Amino acid sequence: MSHIFPLLLLTLVPNPAGPPPGLDAAALVWAKFDTATAQGSGVLLDKRERLLVTAWHVVHGAKELHVLFPLYEDQKLIAEPLPYQERSKRGTAIRAHVVAADPKRDLAVLQLDTVPGGVREIALATAVPETNDAIYFVGNPQAKNILWDRAVGKACGVAAKTWTFAAGQEVCVNVLEVETVRGLESGFSGGPAVNAAAELVGVTLALRAADSSRVYCADAGTIRRQLADSYSTLALTAIRNGDNPAARRLAARARHLTPDDPAVAGLETVAGWLEGRRAVAPKQGEHP
């Protein structure tokens, strides 16, 4: 398929009173370029390591990346953009940088400077959604002047898809295809697609076609591999910085996600060896 559209989603139903599944891990992502700012969404995967996943096409080429999580006033969700924009102007939005990015998957993992205490990471689903299972979306559409919008659809299955965005980005990825009522607007890209148990089953990427109600989401297996790449990158950085305990912890997380990857297994072995070597190193003043 040659014509795919970065996510243009319309809300499917009026927002219900309760919070949508996945909201407590969802994020607003602002990608600042030389003369413009792009708005997208993301979802927190690892609170300790401050890792958030979004769509590659949202953040590619950005000079600065800022992230904000849902704000509340008197326990009521603030959906108007102005309070979030004011935080950005005051410099209190969370800065982020790309740890691992893959345009073929159309995924990027960001590491945040901080994560607010009330934010929760989301669990990756271990089971593939069955046909007609309900799938819930959270996103931040630019056109509607509302944040934390939501949508719902029905799972249509997981399959490998290949397409090229208008900007020339080629994508080849396993997608969870979801049939929605109307589609999604710009700003849902990178946001969570979750099941009824609020587990992450996908990251929203694109519409099947300009007038299509079918949405393509990178599936949980693809997200798992992208997160493993992030842990591996961070583990290598920790090794270079001499932080062997962190290197071993991060390598172990990568191995847990991709146990059959020989490169990850080798990295975990090296990280463990370095930490063990550090543990038996002679103390200052002692002879080796």
HUVEN-V713644 format. One record per backbone hydrogen bond with DSSP energy under -0.5 kcal/mol. CO is the residue of the C=O (numbers start at 1). NH is the residue of the N-H. E is the energy in kcal/mol with one decimal. If there is no record, write none. Layout:
BEGIN
co:CO nh:NH e:E
co:CO nh:NH e:E
END
This chain:
BEGIN
co:2 nh:4 e:-0.6
co:4 nh:6 e:-0.5
co:5 nh:207 e:-2.9
co:7 nh:9 e:-0.6
co:8 nh:184 e:-1.1
co:8 nh:185 e:-0.9
co:9 nh:184 e:-0.9
co:9 nh:185 e:-7.2
co:20 nh:23 e:-1.8
co:22 nh:25 e:-1.4
co:22 nh:26 e:-0.7
co:23 nh:26 e:-1.0
co:24 nh:120 e:-2.1
co:25 nh:44 e:-2.6
co:26 nh:70 e:-0.5
co:27 nh:29 e:-0.5
co:27 nh:42 e:-1.7
co:28 nh:30 e:-0.5
co:28 nh:68 e:-2.1
co:29 nh:31 e:-0.5
co:29 nh:40 e:-2.8
co:30 nh:32 e:-0.6
co:30 nh:66 e:-2.5
co:31 nh:33 e:-0.5
co:31 nh:38 e:-2.8
co:32 nh:63 e:-2.9
co:32 nh:64 e:-1.5
co:36 nh:33 e:-3.3
co:38 nh:31 e:-2.6
co:40 nh:29 e:-2.2
co:41 nh:55 e:-0.5
co:42 nh:27 e:-2.2
co:43 nh:53 e:-2.5
co:44 nh:122 e:-2.3
co:46 nh:50 e:-0.6
co:46 nh:51 e:-2.4
co:50 nh:112 e:-2.6
co:51 nh:45 e:-2.5
co:51 nh:46 e:-1.7
co:52 nh:110 e:-3.6
co:53 nh:43 e:-1.9
co:54 nh:108 e:-2.2
co:55 nh:58 e:-1.1
co:55 nh:59 e:-0.9
co:56 nh:59 e:-0.6
co:56 nh:60 e:-2.0
co:59 nh:62 e:-2.1
co:64 nh:32 e:-2.9
co:65 nh:96 e:-1.9
co:66 nh:30 e:-3.1
co:67 nh:94 e:-2.2
co:68 nh:28 e:-3.2
co:71 nh:78 e:-2.9
co:73 nh:76 e:-1.4
co:76 nh:73 e:-2.5
co:77 nh:79 e:-0.7
co:79 nh:147 e:-2.7
co:81 nh:84 e:-0.7
co:81 nh:85 e:-2.3
co:82 nh:86 e:-2.6
co:83 nh:87 e:-1.5
co:84 nh:88 e:-1.8
co:85 nh:89 e:-2.3
co:86 nh:90 e:-2.1
co:87 nh:92 e:-2.7
co:87 nh:93 e:-0.7
co:88 nh:91 e:-1.1
co:94 nh:67 e:-2.7
co:95 nh:113 e:-2.6
co:96 nh:65 e:-0.6
co:97 nh:111 e:-2.9
co:100 nh:109 e:-2.9
co:102 nh:105 e:-0.6
co:102 nh:106 e:-1.3
co:102 nh:107 e:-1.7
co:104 nh:172 e:-2.2
co:106 nh:56 e:-0.8
co:107 nh:102 e:-2.7
co:108 nh:54 e:-2.4
co:108 nh:110 e:-0.5
co:109 nh:99 e:-3.2
co:109 nh:100 e:-1.3
co:110 nh:52 e:-2.6
co:110 nh:112 e:-0.5
co:111 nh:97 e:-1.7
co:116 nh:119 e:-1.3
co:123 nh:200 e:-3.1
co:130 nh:133 e:-2.4
co:133 nh:155 e:-2.6
co:135 nh:153 e:-2.2
co:136 nh:194 e:-2.6
co:137 nh:151 e:-1.5
co:139 nh:149 e:-2.0
co:141 nh:146 e:-0.8
co:142 nh:145 e:-0.9
co:149 nh:139 e:-2.1
co:151 nh:137 e:-2.8
co:152 nh:181 e:-0.6
co:153 nh:135 e:-2.5
co:154 nh:179 e:-2.7
co:155 nh:132 e:-3.1
co:157 nh:177 e:-2.5
co:159 nh:175 e:-2.9
co:161 nh:173 e:-2.3
co:163 nh:171 e:-3.2
co:164 nh:4 e:-0.8
co:165 nh:168 e:-2.2
co:169 nh:165 e:-2.7
co:171 nh:163 e:-2.4
co:173 nh:161 e:-2.7
co:173 nh:175 e:-0.5
co:174 nh:219 e:-2.1
co:175 nh:159 e:-2.0
co:175 nh:177 e:-0.7
co:176 nh:217 e:-1.6
co:177 nh:156 e:-3.0
co:178 nh:180 e:-0.7
co:178 nh:215 e:-2.8
co:179 nh:154 e:-2.2
co:184 nh:10 e:-0.8
co:185 nh:188 e:-1.6
co:186 nh:142 e:-2.0
co:187 nh:140 e:-1.8
co:188 nh:191 e:-2.4
co:189 nh:41 e:-2.6
co:191 nh:204 e:-2.5
co:192 nh:138 e:-1.3
co:193 nh:201 e:-2.5
co:193 nh:202 e:-1.5
co:194 nh:136 e:-2.9
co:195 nh:198 e:-2.1
co:199 nh:195 e:-1.9
co:199 nh:201 e:-0.6
co:200 nh:125 e:-2.6
co:201 nh:220 e:-0.9
co:202 nh:193 e:-2.4
co:203 nh:218 e:-2.3
co:204 nh:190 e:-3.3
co:205 nh:7 e:-1.5
co:206 nh:216 e:-3.5
co:207 nh:5 e:-1.6
co:209 nh:212 e:-1.7
co:213 nh:180 e:-2.6
co:214 nh:208 e:-2.6
co:215 nh:178 e:-2.4
co:216 nh:205 e:-2.7
co:216 nh:206 e:-1.6
co:217 nh:176 e:-3.3
co:218 nh:203 e:-1.6
co:219 nh:223 e:-2.2
co:220 nh:224 e:-2.5
co:221 nh:225 e:-1.8
co:222 nh:226 e:-2.1
co:223 nh:227 e:-2.6
co:224 nh:228 e:-2.1
co:225 nh:229 e:-2.1
co:226 nh:230 e:-1.5
co:227 nh:231 e:-2.3
co:228 nh:232 e:-2.3
co:229 nh:233 e:-2.3
co:230 nh:234 e:-2.5
co:231 nh:235 e:-2.4
co:232 nh:236 e:-2.2
co:233 nh:237 e:-1.9
co:234 nh:238 e:-2.4
co:235 nh:239 e:-2.2
co:236 nh:240 e:-2.3
co:237 nh:241 e:-1.7
co:238 nh:243 e:-2.6
co:239 nh:242 e:-1.4
co:242 nh:244 e:-1.4
co:243 nh:247 e:-2.1
co:244 nh:248 e:-2.4
co:245 nh:249 e:-2.2
co:246 nh:250 e:-2.7
co:247 nh:251 e:-2.4
co:248 nh:252 e:-2.2
co:249 nh:253 e:-1.6
co:250 nh:254 e:-2.1
co:251 nh:255 e:-2.4
co:252 nh:256 e:-2.1
co:253 nh:257 e:-1.6
co:254 nh:258 e:-2.1
co:258 nh:261 e:-1.7
co:260 nh:262 e:-0.7
co:261 nh:265 e:-2.2
co:262 nh:266 e:-2.4
co:263 nh:267 e:-2.1
co:264 nh:268 e:-2.4
co:265 nh:269 e:-2.0
co:266 nh:270 e:-2.4
co:267 nh:271 e:-2.7
co:268 nh:272 e:-2.4
co:269 nh:273 e:-2.4
co:270 nh:274 e:-2.6
co:271 nh:275 e:-2.1
co:272 nh:276 e:-2.5
co:273 nh:277 e:-2.5
co:274 nh:278 e:-2.1
co:275 nh:279 e:-1.9
co:276 nh:280 e:-1.4
co:278 nh:281 e:-0.8
co:283 nh:286 e:-2.4
END
